[in-house]
C-alpha cells in the first residue's frame, strides 16, 4: 500500500535540495563531456540528498511491496548513494576540484 504522507515528505525533501540536484546534474554532464568544472561540497551533498529523496519516493510508490520490503530497498539505495558521495569527494579532492 502506498503511504501518501511519506510520498509527500520525499517530494518536499526533493524540492528542498533541488538546487543541489541541478548543480550536480550539470557537473555530471560536464564530466561526461570531458570538462574540468568544479563543484562545492555543499552542492555535491545536496545533489546526493536530492537523489536519495527521489529514490525513496520511487520505492514508496511501489504499490505491491510490503513496508519491510520498501524499508530494506530504501536503506540499500541510500547506502549506495552515500558511498558514491564519499568516493566522489575523495576523487574530486585529489584533483583539486572540490570547493
C-alpha positions in Angstrom: 0.0 0.0 0.0 1.2 3.5 -0.9 1.8 5.8 2.1 1.0 9.2 0.6 2.3 11.1 3.6 5.7 9.6 3.2 5.5 10.2 -0.6 4.8 13.9 0.1 7.6 14.0 2.6 10.1 12.7 0.0 8.8 15.2 -2.6 9.3 18.0 -0.1 12.9 16.8 0.5 13.5 16.8 -3.2 12.2 20.4 -3.5 14.4 21.4 -0.6 17.5 20.1 -2.4 16.5 20.9 -6.0 19.3 23.5 -6.4 22.0 20.9 -5.4 20.4 18.4 -7.7 20.6 20.7 -10.7 24.2 21.7 -9.9 25.2 18.1 -9.5 23.4 17.2 -12.8 25.2 20.0 -14.6 28.5 18.9 -13.1 28.0 15.3 -14.2 27.1 16.3 -17.7 30.3 18.4 -17.8 32.2 15.3 -16.7 30.8 13.2 -19.4 31.8 15.8 -22.0 35.4 15.8 -20.6 35.1 19.2 -18.7 37.0 20.3 -15.7 34.3 22.1 -13.8 34.5 22.4 -10.0 31.6 21.8 -7.6 31.2 22.8 -3.9 31.0 20.2 -1.3 27.6 21.6 -0.2 26.2 21.3 -3.8 27.5 17.8 -4.0 25.9 16.8 -0.7 22.6 18.5 -1.7 22.6 16.7 -5.0 23.1 13.4 -3.4 20.3 14.2 -0.9 18.1 15.0 -3.8 18.9 11.7 -5.4 18.2 9.8 -2.1 14.8 11.5 -1.7 13.9 10.7 -5.4 14.9 7.0 -4.8 12.8 6.9 -1.6 9.9 8.4 -3.5 10.2 5.9 -6.2 10.3 3.0 -3.8 7.4 4.4 -1.8 5.4 4.5 -5.0 5.6 0.7 -5.4 2.0 -0.5 -4.8 2.6 -4.2 -4.1 5.7 -4.1 -1.9 5.3 -4.6 1.9 6.6 -2.0 4.3 9.5 -4.1 5.2 10.5 -4.6 1.6 10.2 -0.9 1.0 12.3 0.0 4.0 15.0 -2.5 3.0 15.1 -1.2 -0.5 15.2 2.4 0.6 18.1 1.7 3.0 20.0 -0.2 0.3 19.7 2.6 -2.2 20.6 5.3 0.4 23.7 3.3 1.4 24.9 3.0 -2.2 24.4 6.8 -2.9 26.2 7.7 0.4 29.1 5.5 -0.7 29.1 7.2 -4.1 29.2 10.6 -2.4 32.2 9.7 -0.3 34.0 8.3 -3.4 33.2 11.4 -5.4 34.5 13.6 -2.6 37.8 11.7 -2.4 38.3 11.8 -6.1 37.5 15.5 -6.5 39.6 16.5 -3.5 42.6 14.6 -5.0 42.0 16.5 -8.3 41.6 19.9 -6.5 38.1 20.2 -8.0 36.0 20.3 -4.8 35.3 23.7 -3.5 
